[in-house]
Amino acid sequence: MKFLRKVLLSLAIASSMGAIATPVMAADPGRISYEPSEAIKLTSEKIQAAIDAVAAGSSADEVAALVKDALDMSKEINANDKVDVARARANRPLKKARSAARKGSLDGVEEALQNALKQYSELPGLI
């Protein structure tokens, strides 16, 4: 009887762990996964769109939103540790540009975006 109780308890624990862990570990079907080179290209395109918006005289809020899109896209770059460190360094000028745009000042935003674009263009060589 004790043996049967131990076996049933073990099976109950194992099945409950499997039932809970499986949905948690499942991939999100709505999420799009990008190759690192494709994610770098898309991030660079979003940075270029922000540069074009600054040159066209868009409002600071619009530029901040475009820079936020670029920062969000940069999170999809997942190749290796070297690329991740370089991506984090390339995000610094983007963050500076976004904070300046959120404050309503577009002074220096274009330079920061150009710097970020240059750094992102060097990332494919690290893959």
C-alpha positions, -999 to +999 in steps of 0.1 A: +000+000+000+028+024+009+046+015-023+015+022-044+009+055-026+045+066-034+042+056-070+008+074-075+022+105-057+053+105-079+031+101-111+009+130-099+038+153-093+055+144-126+023+149-146+016+182-130+051+194-137+047+184-173+014+200-177+026+233-163+060+234-179+049+226-215+027+257-221+053+279-204+081+266-227+060+268-259+070+294-285+047+323-290+030+316-324+025+353-331+062+362-327+083+366-357+119+354-355+145+371-377+179+360-388+206+382-372+216+398-406+180+405-414+174+420-380+204+442-384+192+453-418+157+461-405+171+481-376+194+501-399+163+509-421+144+521-391+173+543-380+175+557-416+138+564-414+144+584-382+172+603-399+150+611-428+123+623-404+147+647-387+158+660-421+122+665-432+115+685-401+092+661-383+081+668-347+102+656-318+075+631-308+075+615-342+113+612-342+112+597-307+087+571-318+108+561-348+139+558-326+119+537-302+109+514-331+146+511-340+155+502-304+127+476-303+139+461-335+175+459-322+164+435-295+158+410-323+195+408-331+206+376-315+238+361-329+266+357-304+282+376-275+304+398-296+274+410-316+254+415-285+281+437-270+285+457-302+247+460-304+246+474-269+272+499-278+254+509-309+222+514-288+238+541-267+236+569-294+200+557-301+191+561-265+207+596-264+187+606-296+155+593-281+159+611-248+168+643-266+137+639-288+115+632-259+126+664-243+116+682-274+150+691-287+163+678-320+197+693-316+223+666-320+197+639-327+207+635-364+244+632-354+236+605-328+215+587-353+242+588-380+267+575-354+243+546-345+238+538-382+275+537-387+279+513-357+250+491-369+266+489-404+297+473-388+277+445-370+273+421-400+311+417-400+309+402-365+284+375-373 
